[in-house]
Amino acid sequence: MRGAEHGAAVGESFYTHVGGRATFEKLVRAFYAGVREDPKLWPMYPASDLEGAIQRLTGFLEQYWGGPGTYSEQRGHPRLRMRHQPFRVNPEARDRWLAHMRVAVDSLELAPLDDAMLWDYLERAAHAMVNTFDE
């Protein structure tokens, strides 16, 4: 038996365990709500294709966590560092990204172990995207 403090059952993906696409879309929409209000980050995002950006990030995250492989089918290998290279991602941008993502993760009200697992990945991914130390 699994209590609220435990992770996914054997054989169950994290994606399924936390609620599937609805959970990841809620996460990404909450994240972008914060980014829209951030004067440093918002210029890095495609205002004219915000819904596309939401769907791409949702698709990437759901695939990473064991959901459908739609992201790779539509866009190929994620190549995160390459896709972020055109943007100046310095430590300040990373920290702002993480702050908005933290609020979004908190909005999911996941069990503590699920929250920790998701957050660990998001922190590692954010640190890996830093491509400049210039202000």
VENKA-V41398 format. One record per run of one state. SS is the DSSP state (H for helix, E for strand, L for the rest). FROM is the first residue (numbers start at 0). TO is the last residue. Records with the same first field share a line. If there is no record, write none. Layout:
BEGIN
SS=FROM-TO, FROM-TO
END
This chain:
BEGIN
L=0-12, 17-19, 35-40, 44-45, 64-68, 75-78, 84-89, 108-110, 129-134
H=13-16, 20-34, 41-43, 46-63, 69-74, 79-83, 90-107, 111-128
END
